[in-house]
Amino acid sequence: MAVSRKVVILGIDGGDFAYYRRWIARGLMPNLARLAQRGRMGVLQSTYPPVTAPAWISLMTGEQPGTHGVVGFAAPSGSEYARKVVNSSSIESPLLWEIAGEQGADCLVVNVPLTYPVRPLQGILVSGMLTPEGVDFTYPPEYQPELRLLQPDYRIDLAWQDYRFRGHDLVSDQKAVTKARAELCVKMLQSKPWDFFMVVFTGTDRLQHCLHRHVAKLDDDGMVRSDDLTAAVRDYFVGLDVHIGDIVRAAGEDAHFLVVSDHGFGPLEKSIYFNKWLVDEGLVVLNPPSSGSSLRVWKKVMNAIGIRRATLTALGRRIGLSGMVERRVQKLNPFVGGIDWSRTKVYYYPTNGFFVNLAGREMFGVVRPGEEYEAVRSDLIERLEAMRDPRNGERLIPVVERREDLFAGRNLERLPDVFIEFLDRPYDAFVQDYEVPETFMSHEWGDGTHRRNGLYIGAGPVLRAGDEVEDLEIFDIAPNVLHLLGLSIPEHMDGRFRADLFTEAAGGGAVFERYEGRSERRYGISREEEEDLEEKLRGLGYL
């Protein structure tokens, strides 16, 4: 099938619709304003939860989390309570550019999160967030030397947690990272064949996690004049708009442009440590302190001399004691080892989910399937609904749902049993810790967190112009991009074809076909790479 149009996706990580609409109206972002004037803006609803991993995966696959099975930065690992860091190997579905490439489209993909290990495509891919250090991060691998020649200072990501109380340094370094990425994009568009191009800028998310109060005020001229850090933050966001203009010009006026974000942003006052709350509620029961502390000491000793849990497990299998060794080694995980699982009914899983300690599913599960399982879920929901906001005494969590009431799909059983969502409340819950003094803890370095209201702007010759787009969800992007390219849409996608996004002439004739692409898509990562990714998640505040 011939590709009939060119499409550019400009990803802005953490782009909040309300902020960008305001900044565009104030004249701070003339390049985005021109796209909005040529086309339409609107809210792009993120996933439940509104987190980078499930959201970008939903955009890449056209599937909601119940189908692709990812709701956080870690995924279940068999019957273990420990979770493995999500990466491209965790995505069993075909990706947007893989589907387009199999139909003849030349694709260029730059810095989309969770694209390492790199997967083959028709074109070039430069992997993004959660790429380990020192690995081949391009497909084909032969492109990496060319990238380094074009942009010797190219970097994939910066960990905002490494810049504690050094806001100016963070802004300065993010400006350099963003500039190098944008320059690479322009060079690729000018020198490589392409029908589909996508880039994600992640610095916008990193700045908002710790400098959100400045981001929220960057259109306040008085604040910009009186506060040099707010001025620096404004300069970063204005500069990003300039880079977007450069990319638009390199792509050409005949291309179609979609500006999208994985989630929005808002203020953060406190993080909630739900496993601590579950301890206080008696739903998580801890081992005696000496037991947990001795396990942590042994874990530190073994790490110091280079012995990993995987090494002990493999040794156990060799000598025929695998079952016993697996259980003993599992306790070396501080989270697992500190809990008395024989008396624990529920545990919290970042982000925004609770697992029942279910017999037959969890390694030390005690809750029986059926009536007892449903009773535990009902009791948990009642307790969560009764939690009060410490600011005003109102209900704390507006969304508390069983997983099947929010999701559907082939991977529903992989998801946590109960989900929550804070909506516009200034709270998040990204961590599992239970050994903390309080359930609500303030951040020393962090004042922003995710919201569901992301950003959409669509402009191009066959994209409709006019009023704001309504009721658009992030997994709707993939099928509509395929139609925009003039290609067929796989029947398995959850995303809806939206004829109202297109001009009348282009809004009809969508073709849906059974997907018959490649079936082998699993590319594992090593334990060393996984540990590197865990460190990166800590640097981004997610572990």
ChimeraX attribute file (.defattr): number of C-alpha atoms within 10 A of each C-alpha:
attribute: neighborCount
match mode: 1-to-1
recipient: residues
	/A:1	11
	/A:2	10
	/A:3	19
	/A:4	13
	/A:5	20
	/A:6	22
	/A:7	23
	/A:8	24
	/A:9	20
	/A:10	21
	/A:11	23
	/A:12	24
	/A:13	26
	/A:14	32
	/A:15	28
	/A:16	25
	/A:17	25
	/A:18	15
	/A:19	20
	/A:20	19
	/A:21	17
	/A:22	13
	/A:23	19
	/A:24	17
	/A:25	12
	/A:26	13
	/A:27	13
	/A:28	20
	/A:29	22
	/A:30	17
	/A:31	20
	/A:32	23
	/A:33	21
	/A:34	13
	/A:35	22
	/A:36	22
	/A:37	15
	/A:38	18
	/A:39	26
	/A:40	21
	/A:41	26
	/A:42	22
	/A:43	25
	/A:44	29
	/A:45	26
	/A:46	29
	/A:47	27
	/A:48	23
	/A:49	25
	/A:50	28
	/A:51	24
	/A:52	24
	/A:53	21
	/A:54	26
	/A:55	29
	/A:56	25
	/A:57	31
	/A:58	30
	/A:59	25
	/A:60	23
	/A:61	28
	/A:62	30
	/A:63	28
	/A:64	29
	/A:65	28
	/A:66	21
	/A:67	23
	/A:68	22
	/A:69	25
	/A:70	24
	/A:71	29
	/A:72	25
	/A:73	23
	/A:74	22
	/A:75	20
	/A:76	18
	/A:77	12
	/A:78	13
	/A:79	13
	/A:80	16
	/A:81	19
	/A:82	17
	/A:83	14
	/A:84	19
	/A:85	21
	/A:86	23
	/A:87	25
	/A:88	23
	/A:89	18
	/A:90	20
	/A:91	20
	/A:92	15
	/A:93	20
	/A:94	18
	/A:95	22
	/A:96	21
	/A:97	26
	/A:98	23
	/A:99	24
	/A:100	26
	/A:101	19
	/A:102	15
	/A:103	18
	/A:104	15
	/A:105	27
	/A:106	22
	/A:107	23
	/A:108	25
	/A:109	25
	/A:110	24
	/A:111	24
	/A:112	24
	/A:113	25
	/A:114	24
	/A:115	26
	/A:116	27
	/A:117	23
	/A:118	22
	/A:119	18
	/A:120	14
	/A:121	21
	/A:122	20
	/A:123	21
	/A:124	23
	/A:125	29
	/A:126	23
	/A:127	24
	/A:128	26
	/A:129	22
	/A:130	27
	/A:131	25
	/A:132	22
	/A:133	12
	/A:134	7
	/A:135	11
	/A:136	18
	/A:137	22
	/A:138	24
	/A:139	21
	/A:140	17
	/A:141	15
	/A:142	11
	/A:143	16
	/A:144	16
	/A:145	12
	/A:146	11
	/A:147	17
	/A:148	12
	/A:149	11
	/A:150	15
	/A:151	15
	/A:152	11
	/A:153	12
	/A:154	18
	/A:155	15
	/A:156	23
	/A:157	21
	/A:158	19
	/A:159	17
	/A:160	27
	/A:161	20
	/A:162	12
	/A:163	16
	/A:164	14
	/A:165	15
	/A:166	12
	/A:167	19
	/A:168	15
	/A:169	12
	/A:170	23
	/A:171	24
	/A:172	14
	/A:173	14
	/A:174	22
	/A:175	20
	/A:176	15
	/A:177	20
	/A:178	24
	/A:179	17
	/A:180	18
	/A:181	22
	/A:182	23
	/A:183	16
	/A:184	19
	/A:185	24
	/A:186	18
	/A:187	15
	/A:188	22
	/A:189	19
	/A:190	14
	/A:191	9
	/A:192	12
	/A:193	14
	/A:194	20
	/A:195	22
	/A:196	26
	/A:197	24
	/A:198	21
	/A:199	23
	/A:200	26
	/A:201	25
	/A:202	25
	/A:203	25
	/A:204	21
	/A:205	26
	/A:206	23
	/A:207	23
	/A:208	26
	/A:209	25
	/A:210	26
	/A:211	24
	/A:212	23
	/A:213	17
	/A:214	23
	/A:215	26
	/A:216	18
	/A:217	17
	/A:218	24
	/A:219	20
	/A:220	15
	/A:221	12
	/A:222	10
	/A:223	15
	/A:224	19
	/A:225	11
	/A:226	10
	/A:227	12
	/A:228	13
	/A:229	19
	/A:230	26
	/A:231	20
	/A:232	20
	/A:233	28
	/A:234	22
	/A:235	18
	/A:236	22
	/A:237	20
	/A:238	19
	/A:239	17
	/A:240	23
	/A:241	18
	/A:242	18
	/A:243	20
	/A:244	20
	/A:245	19
	/A:246	16
	/A:247	23
	/A:248	21
	/A:249	13
	/A:250	16
	/A:251	23
	/A:252	12
	/A:253	11
	/A:254	12
	/A:255	19
	/A:256	25
	/A:257	24
	/A:258	24
	/A:259	22
	/A:260	27
	/A:261	32
	/A:262	34
	/A:263	31
	/A:264	27
	/A:265	27
	/A:266	25
	/A:267	22
	/A:268	22
	/A:269	16
	/A:270	21
	/A:271	19
	/A:272	19
	/A:273	24
	/A:274	25
	/A:275	24
	/A:276	23
	/A:277	17
	/A:278	21
	/A:279	19
	/A:280	14
	/A:281	12
	/A:282	14
	/A:283	20
	/A:284	24
	/A:285	21
	/A:286	20
	/A:287	16
	/A:288	11
	/A:289	10
	/A:290	10
	/A:291	13
	/A:292	20
	/A:293	15
	/A:294	14
	/A:295	18
	/A:296	19
	/A:297	13
	/A:298	12
	/A:299	19
	/A:300	14
	/A:301	12
	/A:302	14
	/A:303	12
	/A:304	10
	/A:305	8
	/A:306	9
	/A:307	13
	/A:308	15
	/A:309	18
	/A:310	13
	/A:311	11
	/A:312	16
	/A:313	20
	/A:314	14
	/A:315	13
	/A:316	17
	/A:317	14
	/A:318	10
	/A:319	8
	/A:320	10
	/A:321	13
	/A:322	16
	/A:323	11
	/A:324	13
	/A:325	18
	/A:326	19
	/A:327	14
	/A:328	15
	/A:329	19
	/A:330	20
	/A:331	19
	/A:332	22
	/A:333	17
	/A:334	17
	/A:335	17
	/A:336	17
	/A:337	21
	/A:338	24
	/A:339	22
	/A:340	14
	/A:341	21
	/A:342	13
	/A:343	18
	/A:344	22
	/A:345	22
	/A:346	26
	/A:347	23
	/A:348	25
	/A:349	27
	/A:350	22
	/A:351	24
	/A:352	24
	/A:353	25
	/A:354	23
	/A:355	18
	/A:356	26
	/A:357	27
	/A:358	19
	/A:359	14
	/A:360	13
	/A:361	15
	/A:362	17
	/A:363	17
	/A:364	19
	/A:365	19
	/A:366	20
	/A:367	24
	/A:368	15
	/A:369	13
	/A:370	8
	/A:371	10
	/A:372	12
	/A:373	19
	/A:374	16
	/A:375	12
	/A:376	18
	/A:377	21
	/A:378	15
	/A:379	12
	/A:380	21
	/A:381	17
	/A:382	12
	/A:383	12
	/A:384	17
	/A:385	17
	/A:386	13
	/A:387	13
	/A:388	13
	/A:389	13
	/A:390	10
	/A:391	7
	/A:392	8
	/A:393	9
	/A:394	12
	/A:395	13
	/A:396	19
	/A:397	19
	/A:398	15
	/A:399	12
	/A:400	20
	/A:401	19
	/A:402	18
	/A:403	19
	/A:404	16
	/A:405	10
	/A:406	14
	/A:407	17
	/A:408	15
	/A:409	15
	/A:410	11
	/A:411	15
	/A:412	19
	/A:413	14
	/A:414	18
	/A:415	23
	/A:416	22
	/A:417	20
	/A:418	23
	/A:419	24
	/A:420	21
	/A:421	23
	/A:422	19
	/A:423	19
	/A:424	17
	/A:425	18
	/A:426	17
	/A:427	26
	/A:428	23
	/A:429	21
	/A:430	21
	/A:431	20
	/A:432	19
	/A:433	16
	/A:434	22
	/A:435	14
	/A:436	11
	/A:437	9
	/A:438	14
	/A:439	19
	/A:440	19
	/A:441	14
	/A:442	14
	/A:443	13
	/A:444	10
	/A:445	17
	/A:446	24
	/A:447	21
	/A:448	27
	/A:449	29
	/A:450	30
	/A:451	29
	/A:452	28
	/A:453	27
	/A:454	31
	/A:455	31
	/A:456	30
	/A:457	26
	/A:458	25
	/A:459	23
	/A:460	24
	/A:461	17
	/A:462	19
	/A:463	23
	/A:464	21
	/A:465	21
	/A:466	12
	/A:467	10
	/A:468	13
	/A:469	19
	/A:470	12
	/A:471	9
	/A:472	20
	/A:473	23
	/A:474	28
	/A:475	27
	/A:476	24
	/A:477	26
	/A:478	28
	/A:479	29
	/A:480	24
	/A:481	23
	/A:482	25
	/A:483	25
	/A:484	24
	/A:485	20
	/A:486	22
	/A:487	24
	/A:488	22
	/A:489	25
	/A:490	20
	/A:491	13
	/A:492	15
	/A:493	21
	/A:494	21
	/A:495	23
	/A:496	16
	/A:497	21
	/A:498	16
	/A:499	17
	/A:500	14
	/A:501	21
	/A:502	22
	/A:503	15
	/A:504	12
	/A:505	8
	/A:506	18
	/A:507	19
	/A:508	13
	/A:509	11
	/A:510	19
	/A:511	14
	/A:512	16
	/A:513	11
	/A:514	10
	/A:515	14
	/A:516	9
	/A:517	12
	/A:518	10
	/A:519	9
	/A:520	8
	/A:521	15
	/A:522	13
	/A:523	14
	/A:524	14
	/A:525	15
	/A:526	8
	/A:527	12
	/A:528	10
	/A:529	18
	/A:530	19
	/A:531	14
	/A:532	16
	/A:533	21
	/A:534	21
	/A:535	17
	/A:536	22
	/A:537	19
	/A:538	15
	/A:539	16
	/A:540	18
	/A:541	17
	/A:542	18
	/A:543	16
